[in-house]
Amino acid sequence: MYKLLTSFQRIKDIKNSGGSLYIRCASKIGRKLCKELKALNIQVDAFLDVNLDKAQYCDNIPVYLPEIIYKNSKNFFIIIAMEDNTIR
């Protein structure tokens, strides 16, 4: 629980300093995480996904290729929201 609270504080610090918050993967898990962050008054700036053919927006939030943030953002936090079907 401490690590989770520390992560949320770090996200808030980055957002307050003008940084960006991204969720890696615009899947069902990523959308759910986005809604939970929104409930905590934390705005997600974009989803990062390699499958842009699925959607350019997800829940009114843009979806970008992951490479774009390394070119355009200096201060950011990425939350990885991917399902791993190999772990059982």
PDB file with one MODEL, atoms N, CA, C and O in Angstrom:
MODEL        1
ATOM      1  N   MET A   1       0.823  -1.189   0.000  1.00  0.00           N
ATOM      2  CA  MET A   1       0.000   0.000   0.000  1.00  0.00           C
ATOM      3  C   MET A   1       0.871   1.258   0.000  1.00  0.00           C
ATOM      4  O   MET A   1       0.515   2.249  -0.638  1.00  0.00           O
ATOM      5  N   TYR A   2       1.998   1.235   0.701  1.00  0.00           N
ATOM      6  CA  TYR A   2       2.881   2.403   0.746  1.00  0.00           C
ATOM      7  C   TYR A   2       3.377   2.774  -0.640  1.00  0.00           C
ATOM      8  O   TYR A   2       3.412   3.952  -0.998  1.00  0.00           O
ATOM      9  N   LYS A   3       3.766   1.762  -1.430  1.00  0.00           N
ATOM     10  CA  LYS A   3       4.255   2.037  -2.786  1.00  0.00           C
ATOM     11  C   LYS A   3       3.164   2.657  -3.647  1.00  0.00           C
ATOM     12  O   LYS A   3       3.438   3.545  -4.454  1.00  0.00           O
ATOM     13  N   LEU A   4       1.925   2.194  -3.479  1.00  0.00           N
ATOM     14  CA  LEU A   4       0.813   2.751  -4.231  1.00  0.00           C
ATOM     15  C   LEU A   4       0.595   4.218  -3.872  1.00  0.00           C
ATOM     16  O   LEU A   4       0.420   5.050  -4.762  1.00  0.00           O
ATOM     17  N   LEU A   5       0.604   4.540  -2.606  1.00  0.00           N
ATOM     18  CA  LEU A   5       0.428   5.928  -2.172  1.00  0.00           C
ATOM     19  C   LEU A   5       1.586   6.798  -2.636  1.00  0.00           C
ATOM     20  O   LEU A   5       1.380   7.948  -3.025  1.00  0.00           O
ATOM     21  N   THR A   6       2.792   6.266  -2.601  1.00  0.00           N
ATOM     22  CA  THR A   6       3.958   6.996  -3.078  1.00  0.00           C
ATOM     23  C   THR A   6       3.827   7.281  -4.569  1.00  0.00           C
ATOM     24  O   THR A   6       4.166   8.374  -5.023  1.00  0.00           O
ATOM     25  N   SER A   7       3.339   6.312  -5.332  1.00  0.00           N
ATOM     26  CA  SER A   7       3.151   6.499  -6.771  1.00  0.00           C
ATOM     27  C   SER A   7       2.121   7.586  -7.053  1.00  0.00           C
ATOM     28  O   SER A   7       2.336   8.424  -7.928  1.00  0.00           O
ATOM     29  N   PHE A   8       1.002   7.587  -6.322  1.00  0.00           N
ATOM     30  CA  PHE A   8      -0.008   8.618  -6.523  1.00  0.00           C
ATOM     31  C   PHE A   8       0.541   9.996  -6.176  1.00  0.00           C
ATOM     32  O   PHE A   8       0.241  10.971  -6.865  1.00  0.00           O
ATOM     33  N   GLN A   9       1.331  10.088  -5.132  1.00  0.00           N
ATOM     34  CA  GLN A   9       1.934  11.375  -4.786  1.00  0.00           C
ATOM     35  C   GLN A   9       2.908  11.815  -5.871  1.00  0.00           C
ATOM     36  O   GLN A   9       2.965  12.996  -6.213  1.00  0.00           O
ATOM     37  N   ARG A  10       3.668  10.881  -6.408  1.00  0.00           N
ATOM     38  CA  ARG A  10       4.604  11.210  -7.496  1.00  0.00           C
ATOM     39  C   ARG A  10       3.850  11.684  -8.736  1.00  0.00           C
ATOM     40  O   ARG A  10       4.268  12.640  -9.389  1.00  0.00           O
ATOM     41  N   ILE A  11       2.743  11.022  -9.062  1.00  0.00           N
ATOM     42  CA  ILE A  11       1.912  11.448 -10.192  1.00  0.00           C
ATOM     43  C   ILE A  11       1.415  12.872  -9.968  1.00  0.00           C
ATOM     44  O   ILE A  11       1.500  13.706 -10.869  1.00  0.00           O
ATOM     45  N   LYS A  12       0.899  13.153  -8.779  1.00  0.00           N
ATOM     46  CA  LYS A  12       0.408  14.499  -8.475  1.00  0.00           C
ATOM     47  C   LYS A  12       1.528  15.530  -8.563  1.00  0.00           C
ATOM     48  O   LYS A  12       1.311  16.633  -9.065  1.00  0.00           O
ATOM     49  N   ASP A  13       2.710  15.192  -8.089  1.00  0.00           N
ATOM     50  CA  ASP A  13       3.856  16.109  -8.165  1.00  0.00           C
ATOM     51  C   ASP A  13       4.216  16.411  -9.621  1.00  0.00           C
ATOM     52  O   ASP A  13       4.474  17.561  -9.976  1.00  0.00           O
ATOM     53  N   ILE A  14       4.231  15.378 -10.456  1.00  0.00           N
ATOM     54  CA  ILE A  14       4.558  15.562 -11.871  1.00  0.00           C
ATOM     55  C   ILE A  14       3.496  16.422 -12.549  1.00  0.00           C
ATOM     56  O   ILE A  14       3.831  17.343 -13.294  1.00  0.00           O
ATOM     57  N   LYS A  15       2.220  16.133 -12.301  1.00  0.00           N
ATOM     58  CA  LYS A  15       1.146  16.920 -12.901  1.00  0.00           C
ATOM     59  C   LYS A  15       1.202  18.378 -12.437  1.00  0.00           C
ATOM     60  O   LYS A  15       1.014  19.292 -13.240  1.00  0.00           O
ATOM     61  N   ASN A  16       1.460  18.597 -11.149  1.00  0.00           N
ATOM     62  CA  ASN A  16       1.523  19.958 -10.609  1.00  0.00           C
ATOM     63  C   ASN A  16       2.691  20.752 -11.167  1.00  0.00           C
ATOM     64  O   ASN A  16       2.644  21.982 -11.194  1.00  0.00           O
ATOM     65  N   SER A  17       3.738  20.071 -11.612  1.00  0.00           N
ATOM     66  CA  SER A  17       4.898  20.763 -12.170  1.00  0.00           C
ATOM     67  C   SER A  17       4.805  20.891 -13.699  1.00  0.00           C
ATOM     68  O   SER A  17       5.783  21.247 -14.356  1.00  0.00           O
ATOM     69  N   GLY A  18       3.631  20.601 -14.254  1.00  0.00           N
ATOM     70  CA  GLY A  18       3.433  20.743 -15.693  1.00  0.00           C
ATOM     71  C   GLY A  18       3.756  19.505 -16.494  1.00  0.00           C
ATOM     72  O   GLY A  18       3.780  19.557 -17.723  1.00  0.00           O
ATOM     73  N   GLY A  19       4.002  18.396 -15.832  1.00  0.00           N
ATOM     74  CA  GLY A  19       4.305  17.147 -16.523  1.00  0.00           C
ATOM     75  C   GLY A  19       3.056  16.436 -17.011  1.00  0.00           C
ATOM     76  O   GLY A  19       1.938  16.911 -16.812  1.00  0.00           O
ATOM     77  N   SER A  20       3.255  15.305 -17.643  1.00  0.00           N
ATOM     78  CA  SER A  20       2.162  14.550 -18.251  1.00  0.00           C
ATOM     79  C   SER A  20       2.029  13.167 -17.635  1.00  0.00           C
ATOM     80  O   SER A  20       2.992  12.595 -17.125  1.00  0.00           O
ATOM     81  N   LEU A  21       0.808  12.644 -17.695  1.00  0.00           N
ATOM     82  CA  LEU A  21       0.517  11.295 -17.215  1.00  0.00           C
ATOM     83  C   LEU A  21      -0.040  10.486 -18.369  1.00  0.00           C
ATOM     84  O   LEU A  21      -1.007  10.892 -19.015  1.00  0.00           O
ATOM     85  N   TYR A  22       0.571   9.346 -18.625  1.00  0.00           N
ATOM     86  CA  TYR A  22       0.152   8.469 -19.708  1.00  0.00           C
ATOM     87  C   TYR A  22      -0.182   7.087 -19.154  1.00  0.00           C
ATOM     88  O   TYR A  22       0.407   6.631 -18.174  1.00  0.00           O
ATOM     89  N   ILE A  23      -1.136   6.438 -19.804  1.00  0.00           N
ATOM     90  CA  ILE A  23      -1.437   5.038 -19.505  1.00  0.00           C
ATOM     91  C   ILE A  23      -1.020   4.232 -20.724  1.00  0.00           C
ATOM     92  O   ILE A  23      -1.490   4.481 -21.834  1.00  0.00           O
ATOM     93  N   ARG A  24      -0.148   3.278 -20.515  1.00  0.00           N
ATOM     94  CA  ARG A  24       0.342   2.415 -21.597  1.00  0.00           C
ATOM     95  C   ARG A  24      -0.658   1.298 -21.803  1.00  0.00           C
ATOM     96  O   ARG A  24      -0.744   0.378 -20.990  1.00  0.00           O
ATOM     97  N   CYS A  25      -1.409   1.372 -22.879  1.00  0.00           N
ATOM     98  CA  CYS A  25      -2.386   0.385 -23.304  1.00  0.00           C
ATOM     99  C   CYS A  25      -3.806   0.915 -23.099  1.00  0.00           C
ATOM    100  O   CYS A  25      -4.246   1.147 -21.973  1.00  0.00           O
ATOM    101  N   ALA A  26      -4.499   1.099 -24.205  1.00  0.00           N
ATOM    102  CA  ALA A  26      -5.866   1.623 -24.182  1.00  0.00           C
ATOM    103  C   ALA A  26      -6.883   0.492 -24.131  1.00  0.00           C
ATOM    104  O   ALA A  26      -7.947   0.567 -24.746  1.00  0.00           O
ATOM    105  N   SER A  27      -6.549  -0.533 -23.407  1.00  0.00           N
ATOM    106  CA  SER A  27      -7.415  -1.711 -23.293  1.00  0.00           C
ATOM    107  C   SER A  27      -8.472  -1.483 -22.216  1.00  0.00           C
ATOM    108  O   SER A  27      -8.580  -0.396 -21.647  1.00  0.00           O
ATOM    109  N   LYS A  28      -9.239  -2.523 -21.955  1.00  0.00           N
ATOM    110  CA  LYS A  28     -10.264  -2.469 -20.913  1.00  0.00           C
ATOM    111  C   LYS A  28      -9.639  -2.104 -19.560  1.00  0.00           C
ATOM    112  O   LYS A  28     -10.201  -1.310 -18.804  1.00  0.00           O
ATOM    113  N   ILE A  29      -8.492  -2.681 -19.268  1.00  0.00           N
ATOM    114  CA  ILE A  29      -7.810  -2.401 -17.997  1.00  0.00           C
ATOM    115  C   ILE A  29      -7.348  -0.942 -17.961  1.00  0.00           C
ATOM    116  O   ILE A  29      -7.500  -0.270 -16.941  1.00  0.00           O
ATOM    117  N   GLY A  30      -6.794  -0.456 -19.053  1.00  0.00           N
ATOM    118  CA  GLY A  30      -6.343   0.926 -19.116  1.00  0.00           C
ATOM    119  C   GLY A  30      -7.483   1.910 -18.947  1.00  0.00           C
ATOM    120  O   GLY A  30      -7.339   2.910 -18.243  1.00  0.00           O
ATOM    121  N   ARG A  31      -8.619   1.640 -19.586  1.00  0.00           N
ATOM    122  CA  ARG A  31      -9.785   2.520 -19.453  1.00  0.00           C
ATOM    123  C   ARG A  31     -10.321   2.524 -18.032  1.00  0.00           C
ATOM    124  O   ARG A  31     -10.726   3.567 -17.519  1.00  0.00           O
ATOM    125  N   LYS A  32     -10.324   1.356 -17.396  1.00  0.00           N
ATOM    126  CA  LYS A  32     -10.792   1.280 -16.010  1.00  0.00           C
ATOM    127  C   LYS A  32      -9.867   2.084 -15.097  1.00  0.00           C
ATOM    128  O   LYS A  32     -10.331   2.826 -14.231  1.00  0.00           O
ATOM    129  N   LEU A  33      -8.578   1.934 -15.292  1.00  0.00           N
ATOM    130  CA  LEU A  33      -7.607   2.685 -14.510  1.00  0.00           C
ATOM    131  C   LEU A  33      -7.782   4.185 -14.719  1.00  0.00           C
ATOM    132  O   LEU A  33      -7.686   4.961 -13.769  1.00  0.00           O
ATOM    133  N   CYS A  34      -8.036   4.589 -15.950  1.00  0.00           N
ATOM    134  CA  CYS A  34      -8.253   5.996 -16.268  1.00  0.00           C
ATOM    135  C   CYS A  34      -9.460   6.545 -15.499  1.00  0.00           C
ATOM    136  O   CYS A  34      -9.394   7.645 -14.950  1.00  0.00           O
ATOM    137  N   LYS A  35     -10.540   5.800 -15.458  1.00  0.00           N
ATOM    138  CA  LYS A  35     -11.736   6.227 -14.729  1.00  0.00           C
ATOM    139  C   LYS A  35     -11.460   6.339 -13.233  1.00  0.00           C
ATOM    140  O   LYS A  35     -11.956   7.253 -12.575  1.00  0.00           O
ATOM    141  N   GLU A  36     -10.674   5.415 -12.698  1.00  0.00           N
ATOM    142  CA  GLU A  36     -10.343   5.468 -11.275  1.00  0.00           C
ATOM    143  C   GLU A  36      -9.463   6.673 -10.961  1.00  0.00           C
ATOM    144  O   GLU A  36      -9.638   7.315  -9.925  1.00  0.00           O
ATOM    145  N   LEU A  37      -8.520   6.985 -11.847  1.00  0.00           N
ATOM    146  CA  LEU A  37      -7.686   8.167 -11.648  1.00  0.00           C
ATOM    147  C   LEU A  37      -8.526   9.440 -11.740  1.00  0.00           C
ATOM    148  O   LEU A  37      -8.325  10.382 -10.973  1.00  0.00           O
ATOM    149  N   LYS A  38      -9.462   9.459 -12.678  1.00  0.00           N
ATOM    150  CA  LYS A  38     -10.345  10.617 -12.823  1.00  0.00           C
ATOM    151  C   LYS A  38     -11.161  10.831 -11.547  1.00  0.00           C
ATOM    152  O   LYS A  38     -11.382  11.968 -11.132  1.00  0.00           O
ATOM    153  N   ALA A  39     -11.605   9.746 -10.931  1.00  0.00           N
ATOM    154  CA  ALA A  39     -12.350   9.844  -9.670  1.00  0.00           C
ATOM    155  C   ALA A  39     -11.491  10.439  -8.556  1.00  0.00           C
ATOM    156  O   ALA A  39     -12.014  11.004  -7.596  1.00  0.00           O
ATOM    157  N   LEU A  40     -10.168  10.310  -8.691  1.00  0.00           N
ATOM    158  CA  LEU A  40      -9.234  10.888  -7.713  1.00  0.00           C
ATOM    159  C   LEU A  40      -8.751  12.278  -8.153  1.00  0.00           C
ATOM    160  O   LEU A  40      -7.799  12.820  -7.592  1.00  0.00           O
ATOM    161  N   ASN A  41      -9.426  12.848  -9.170  1.00  0.00           N
ATOM    162  CA  ASN A  41      -9.074  14.164  -9.717  1.00  0.00           C
ATOM    163  C   ASN A  41      -7.680  14.199 -10.325  1.00  0.00           C
ATOM    164  O   ASN A  41      -6.982  15.210 -10.243  1.00  0.00           O
ATOM    165  N   ILE A  42      -7.281  13.089 -10.934  1.00  0.00           N
ATOM    166  CA  ILE A  42      -6.009  13.022 -11.643  1.00  0.00           C
ATOM    167  C   ILE A  42      -6.323  12.829 -13.119  1.00  0.00           C
ATOM    168  O   ILE A  42      -6.873  11.801 -13.516  1.00  0.00           O
ATOM    169  N   GLN A  43      -5.971  13.822 -13.931  1.00  0.00           N
ATOM    170  CA  GLN A  43      -6.260  13.795 -15.361  1.00  0.00           C
ATOM    171  C   GLN A  43      -5.178  13.049 -16.136  1.00  0.00           C
ATOM    172  O   GLN A  43      -3.994  13.365 -16.020  1.00  0.00           O
ATOM    173  N   VAL A  44      -5.582  12.070 -16.918  1.00  0.00           N
ATOM    174  CA  VAL A  44      -4.673  11.347 -17.811  1.00  0.00           C
ATOM    175  C   VAL A  44      -4.552  12.158 -19.097  1.00  0.00           C
ATOM    176  O   VAL A  44      -5.563  12.577 -19.661  1.00  0.00           O
ATOM    177  N   ASP A  45      -3.331  12.384 -19.566  1.00  0.00           N
ATOM    178  CA  ASP A  45      -3.118  13.190 -20.764  1.00  0.00           C
ATOM    179  C   ASP A  45      -3.317  12.395 -22.045  1.00  0.00           C
ATOM    180  O   ASP A  45      -3.806  12.935 -23.037  1.00  0.00           O
ATOM    181  N   ALA A  46      -2.942  11.115 -22.037  1.00  0.00           N
ATOM    182  CA  ALA A  46      -3.105  10.289 -23.239  1.00  0.00           C
ATOM    183  C   ALA A  46      -2.866   8.828 -22.897  1.00  0.00           C
ATOM    184  O   ALA A  46      -2.237   8.489 -21.895  1.00  0.00           O
ATOM    185  N   PHE A  47      -3.392   7.979 -23.768  1.00  0.00           N
ATOM    186  CA  PHE A  47      -3.060   6.564 -23.737  1.00  0.00           C
ATOM    187  C   PHE A  47      -1.926   6.356 -24.738  1.00  0.00           C
ATOM    188  O   PHE A  47      -1.832   7.071 -25.736  1.00  0.00           O
ATOM    189  N   LEU A  48      -1.078   5.388 -24.469  1.00  0.00           N
ATOM    190  CA  LEU A  48      -0.007   5.004 -25.388  1.00  0.00           C
ATOM    191  C   LEU A  48      -0.281   3.582 -25.834  1.00  0.00           C
ATOM    192  O   LEU A  48      -0.380   2.673 -25.009  1.00  0.00           O
ATOM    193  N   ASP A  49      -0.404   3.387 -27.145  1.00  0.00           N
ATOM    194  CA  ASP A  49      -0.723   2.061 -27.652  1.00  0.00           C
ATOM    195  C   ASP A  49      -0.159   1.914 -29.063  1.00  0.00           C
ATOM    196  O   ASP A  49      -0.149   2.873 -29.834  1.00  0.00           O
ATOM    197  N   VAL A  50       0.301   0.733 -29.393  1.00  0.00           N
ATOM    198  CA  VAL A  50       0.840   0.486 -30.731  1.00  0.00           C
ATOM    199  C   VAL A  50      -0.268   0.198 -31.738  1.00  0.00           C
ATOM    200  O   VAL A  50      -0.014   0.189 -32.943  1.00  0.00           O
ATOM    201  N   ASN A  51      -1.480  -0.036 -31.271  1.00  0.00           N
ATOM    202  CA  ASN A  51      -2.609  -0.343 -32.147  1.00  0.00           C
ATOM    203  C   ASN A  51      -3.463   0.891 -32.385  1.00  0.00           C
ATOM    204  O   ASN A  51      -4.589   0.974 -31.893  1.00  0.00           O
ATOM    205  N   LEU A  52      -2.940   1.841 -33.128  1.00  0.00           N
ATOM    206  CA  LEU A  52      -3.692   3.063 -33.411  1.00  0.00           C
ATOM    207  C   LEU A  52      -4.850   2.816 -34.365  1.00  0.00           C
ATOM    208  O   LEU A  52      -5.750   3.649 -34.478  1.00  0.00           O
ATOM    209  N   ASP A  53      -4.836   1.690 -35.047  1.00  0.00           N
ATOM    210  CA  ASP A  53      -5.935   1.395 -35.955  1.00  0.00           C
ATOM    211  C   ASP A  53      -7.238   1.118 -35.211  1.00  0.00           C
ATOM    212  O   ASP A  53      -8.314   1.195 -35.804  1.00  0.00           O
ATOM    213  N   LYS A  54      -7.158   0.798 -33.932  1.00  0.00           N
ATOM    214  CA  LYS A  54      -8.356   0.545 -33.134  1.00  0.00           C
ATOM    215  C   LYS A  54      -9.103   1.841 -32.832  1.00  0.00           C
ATOM    216  O   LYS A  54     -10.325   1.902 -32.970  1.00  0.00           O
ATOM    217  N   ALA A  55      -8.374   2.874 -32.421  1.00  0.00           N
ATOM    218  CA  ALA A  55      -9.018   4.145 -32.065  1.00  0.00           C
ATOM    219  C   ALA A  55      -7.970   5.237 -31.920  1.00  0.00           C
ATOM    220  O   ALA A  55      -6.845   4.985 -31.489  1.00  0.00           O
ATOM    221  N   GLN A  56      -8.355   6.446 -32.283  1.00  0.00           N
ATOM    222  CA  GLN A  56      -7.479   7.582 -32.052  1.00  0.00           C
ATOM    223  C   GLN A  56      -7.810   8.258 -30.736  1.00  0.00           C
ATOM    224  O   GLN A  56      -7.016   9.033 -30.203  1.00  0.00           O
ATOM    225  N   TYR A  57      -9.004   7.954 -30.213  1.00  0.00           N
ATOM    226  CA  TYR A  57      -9.420   8.463 -28.907  1.00  0.00           C
ATOM    227  C   TYR A  57     -10.033   7.321 -28.124  1.00  0.00           C
ATOM    228  O   TYR A  57     -10.684   6.443 -28.691  1.00  0.00           O
ATOM    229  N   CYS A  58      -9.823   7.336 -26.831  1.00  0.00           N
ATOM    230  CA  CYS A  58     -10.392   6.339 -25.936  1.00  0.00           C
ATOM    231  C   CYS A  58     -10.986   7.107 -24.761  1.00  0.00           C
ATOM    232  O   CYS A  58     -10.253   7.735 -23.997  1.00  0.00           O
ATOM    233  N   ASP A  59     -12.280   7.062 -24.614  1.00  0.00           N
ATOM    234  CA  ASP A  59     -12.960   7.824 -23.570  1.00  0.00           C
ATOM    235  C   ASP A  59     -12.595   9.312 -23.639  1.00  0.00           C
ATOM    236  O   ASP A  59     -12.350   9.947 -22.613  1.00  0.00           O
ATOM    237  N   ASN A  60     -12.561   9.856 -24.850  1.00  0.00           N
ATOM    238  CA  ASN A  60     -12.248  11.265 -25.122  1.00  0.00           C
ATOM    239  C   ASN A  60     -10.815  11.659 -24.787  1.00  0.00           C
ATOM    240  O   ASN A  60     -10.510  12.848 -24.692  1.00  0.00           O
ATOM    241  N   ILE A  61      -9.945  10.695 -24.611  1.00  0.00           N
ATOM    242  CA  ILE A  61      -8.529  10.947 -24.346  1.00  0.00           C
ATOM    243  C   ILE A  61      -7.749  10.427 -25.548  1.00  0.00           C
ATOM    244  O   ILE A  61      -7.998   9.309 -25.999  1.00  0.00           O
ATOM    245  N   PRO A  62      -6.805  11.214 -26.080  1.00  0.00           N
ATOM    246  CA  PRO A  62      -6.089  10.770 -27.281  1.00  0.00           C
ATOM    247  C   PRO A  62      -5.241   9.519 -27.046  1.00  0.00           C
ATOM    248  O   PRO A  62      -4.760   9.263 -25.942  1.00  0.00           O
ATOM    249  N   VAL A  63      -5.078   8.755 -28.119  1.00  0.00           N
ATOM    250  CA  VAL A  63      -4.225   7.568 -28.103  1.00  0.00           C
ATOM    251  C   VAL A  63      -3.054   7.841 -29.049  1.00  0.00           C
ATOM    252  O   VAL A  63      -3.261   8.169 -30.217  1.00  0.00           O
ATOM    253  N   TYR A  64      -1.829   7.708 -28.545  1.00  0.00           N
ATOM    254  CA  TYR A  64      -0.626   7.966 -29.326  1.00  0.00           C
ATOM    255  C   TYR A  64       0.264   6.734 -29.357  1.00  0.00           C
ATOM    256  O   TYR A  64       0.145   5.837 -28.521  1.00  0.00           O
ATOM    257  N   LEU A  65       1.148   6.709 -30.329  1.00  0.00           N
ATOM    258  CA  LEU A  65       2.209   5.709 -30.323  1.00  0.00           C
ATOM    259  C   LEU A  65       3.148   6.007 -29.157  1.00  0.00           C
ATOM    260  O   LEU A  65       3.393   7.177 -28.863  1.00  0.00           O
ATOM    261  N   PRO A  66       3.678   4.993 -28.489  1.00  0.00           N
ATOM    262  CA  PRO A  66       4.557   5.230 -27.338  1.00  0.00           C
ATOM    263  C   PRO A  66       5.773   6.103 -27.649  1.00  0.00           C
ATOM    264  O   PRO A  66       6.227   6.858 -26.789  1.00  0.00           O
ATOM    265  N   GLU A  67       6.298   6.008 -28.859  1.00  0.00           N
ATOM    266  CA  GLU A  67       7.508   6.762 -29.204  1.00  0.00           C
ATOM    267  C   GLU A  67       7.327   8.268 -29.122  1.00  0.00           C
ATOM    268  O   GLU A  67       8.298   9.002 -28.936  1.00  0.00           O
ATOM    269  N   ILE A  68       6.093   8.736 -29.258  1.00  0.00           N
ATOM    270  CA  ILE A  68       5.855  10.175 -29.310  1.00  0.00           C
ATOM    271  C   ILE A  68       6.238  10.885 -28.011  1.00  0.00           C
ATOM    272  O   ILE A  68       6.665  12.039 -28.043  1.00  0.00           O
ATOM    273  N   ILE A  69       6.094  10.220 -26.888  1.00  0.00           N
ATOM    274  CA  ILE A  69       6.380  10.916 -25.630  1.00  0.00           C
ATOM    275  C   ILE A  69       7.866  11.165 -25.435  1.00  0.00           C
ATOM    276  O   ILE A  69       8.251  12.146 -24.798  1.00  0.00           O
ATOM    277  N   TYR A  70       8.691  10.301 -25.967  1.00  0.00           N
ATOM    278  CA  TYR A  70      10.124  10.499 -25.806  1.00  0.00           C
ATOM    279  C   TYR A  70      10.612  11.698 -26.611  1.00  0.00           C
ATOM    280  O   TYR A  70      11.653  12.277 -26.302  1.00  0.00           O
ATOM    281  N   LYS A  71       9.868  12.064 -27.630  1.00  0.00           N
ATOM    282  CA  LYS A  71      10.236  13.212 -28.451  1.00  0.00           C
ATOM    283  C   LYS A  71       9.651  14.513 -27.904  1.00  0.00           C
ATOM    284  O   LYS A  71      10.247  15.577 -28.070  1.00  0.00           O
ATOM    285  N   ASN A  72       8.488  14.436 -27.252  1.00  0.00           N
ATOM    286  CA  ASN A  72       7.752  15.642 -26.890  1.00  0.00           C
ATOM    287  C   ASN A  72       7.658  15.943 -25.401  1.00  0.00           C
ATOM    288  O   ASN A  72       7.315  17.067 -25.033  1.00  0.00           O
ATOM    289  N   SER A  73       7.944  14.999 -24.547  1.00  0.00           N
ATOM    290  CA  SER A  73       7.743  15.203 -23.114  1.00  0.00           C
ATOM    291  C   SER A  73       9.053  15.075 -22.359  1.00  0.00           C
ATOM    292  O   SER A  73       9.857  14.183 -22.626  1.00  0.00           O
ATOM    293  N   LYS A  74       9.251  15.964 -21.428  1.00  0.00           N
ATOM    294  CA  LYS A  74      10.458  15.900 -20.603  1.00  0.00           C
ATOM    295  C   LYS A  74      10.168  15.367 -19.213  1.00  0.00           C
ATOM    296  O   LYS A  74      11.029  14.739 -18.597  1.00  0.00           O
ATOM    297  N   ASN A  75       8.976  15.609 -18.716  1.00  0.00           N
ATOM    298  CA  ASN A  75       8.605  15.216 -17.367  1.00  0.00           C
ATOM    299  C   ASN A  75       7.286  14.449 -17.452  1.00  0.00           C
ATOM    300  O   ASN A  75       6.228  15.040 -17.665  1.00  0.00           O
ATOM    301  N   PHE A  76       7.361  13.119 -17.282  1.00  0.00           N
ATOM    302  CA  PHE A  76       6.153  12.328 -17.435  1.00  0.00           C
ATOM    303  C   PHE A  76       6.191  11.094 -16.542  1.00  0.00           C
ATOM    304  O   PHE A  76       7.241  10.699 -16.035  1.00  0.00           O
ATOM    305  N   PHE A  77       5.030  10.506 -16.367  1.00  0.00           N
ATOM    306  CA  PHE A  77       4.847   9.288 -15.586  1.00  0.00           C
ATOM    307  C   PHE A  77       4.008   8.359 -16.449  1.00  0.00           C
ATOM    308  O   PHE A  77       2.977   8.775 -16.979  1.00  0.00           O
ATOM    309  N   ILE A  78       4.425   7.128 -16.597  1.00  0.00           N
ATOM    310  CA  ILE A  78       3.680   6.152 -17.384  1.00  0.00           C
ATOM    311  C   ILE A  78       3.189   5.042 -16.458  1.00  0.00           C
ATOM    312  O   ILE A  78       3.959   4.469 -15.687  1.00  0.00           O
ATOM    313  N   ILE A  79       1.908   4.756 -16.549  1.00  0.00           N
ATOM    314  CA  ILE A  79       1.324   3.619 -15.835  1.00  0.00           C
ATOM    315  C   ILE A  79       1.086   2.527 -16.864  1.00  0.00           C
ATOM    316  O   ILE A  79       0.413   2.758 -17.869  1.00  0.00           O
ATOM    317  N   ILE A  80       1.620   1.361 -16.628  1.00  0.00           N
ATOM    318  CA  ILE A  80       1.438   0.245 -17.549  1.00  0.00           C
ATOM    319  C   ILE A  80       0.213  -0.545 -17.121  1.00  0.00           C
ATOM    320  O   ILE A  80       0.144  -1.051 -16.001  1.00  0.00           O
ATOM    321  N   ALA A  81      -0.757  -0.645 -18.032  1.00  0.00           N
ATOM    322  CA  ALA A  81      -2.020  -1.306 -17.729  1.00  0.00           C
ATOM    323  C   ALA A  81      -2.271  -2.395 -18.763  1.00  0.00           C
ATOM    324  O   ALA A  81      -3.220  -2.328 -19.544  1.00  0.00           O
ATOM    325  N   MET A  82      -1.409  -3.387 -18.752  1.00  0.00           N
ATOM    326  CA  MET A  82      -1.512  -4.451 -19.740  1.00  0.00           C
ATOM    327  C   MET A  82      -1.826  -5.765 -19.047  1.00  0.00           C
ATOM    328  O   MET A  82      -1.325  -6.055 -17.961  1.00  0.00           O
ATOM    329  N   GLU A  83      -2.652  -6.536 -19.692  1.00  0.00           N
ATOM    330  CA  GLU A  83      -2.999  -7.855 -19.171  1.00  0.00           C
ATOM    331  C   GLU A  83      -1.978  -8.863 -19.664  1.00  0.00           C
ATOM    332  O   GLU A  83      -1.667  -8.900 -20.854  1.00  0.00           O
ATOM    333  N   ASP A  84      -1.461  -9.670 -18.772  1.00  0.00           N
ATOM    334  CA  ASP A  84      -0.495 -10.692 -19.144  1.00  0.00           C
ATOM    335  C   ASP A  84      -1.174 -12.055 -19.009  1.00  0.00           C
ATOM    336  O   ASP A  84      -1.388 -12.560 -17.908  1.00  0.00           O
ATOM    337  N   ASN A  85      -1.497 -12.617 -20.136  1.00  0.00           N
ATOM    338  CA  ASN A  85      -2.210 -13.909 -20.138  1.00  0.00           C
ATOM    339  C   ASN A  85      -1.290 -15.100 -19.876  1.00  0.00           C
ATOM    340  O   ASN A  85      -1.753 -16.232 -19.733  1.00  0.00           O
ATOM    341  N   THR A  86       0.022 -14.835 -19.814  1.00  0.00           N
ATOM    342  CA  THR A  86       0.947 -15.946 -19.594  1.00  0.00           C
ATOM    343  C   THR A  86       1.109 -16.266 -18.112  1.00  0.00           C
ATOM    344  O   THR A  86       1.565 -17.358 -17.771  1.00  0.00           O
ATOM    345  N   ILE A  87       0.753 -15.357 -17.241  1.00  0.00           N
ATOM    346  CA  ILE A  87       0.871 -15.604 -15.805  1.00  0.00           C
ATOM    347  C   ILE A  87      -0.401 -16.267 -15.306  1.00  0.00           C
ATOM    348  O   ILE A  87      -1.505 -15.783 -15.555  1.00  0.00           O
ATOM    349  N   ARG A  88      -0.241 -17.350 -14.618  1.00  0.00           N
ATOM    350  CA  ARG A  88      -1.418 -18.063 -14.102  1.00  0.00           C
ATOM    351  C   ARG A  88      -1.240 -18.416 -12.664  1.00  0.00           C
ATOM    352  O   ARG A  88      -2.129 -19.019 -12.062  1.00  0.00           O
TER     353      ARG A  88
ENDMDL
END
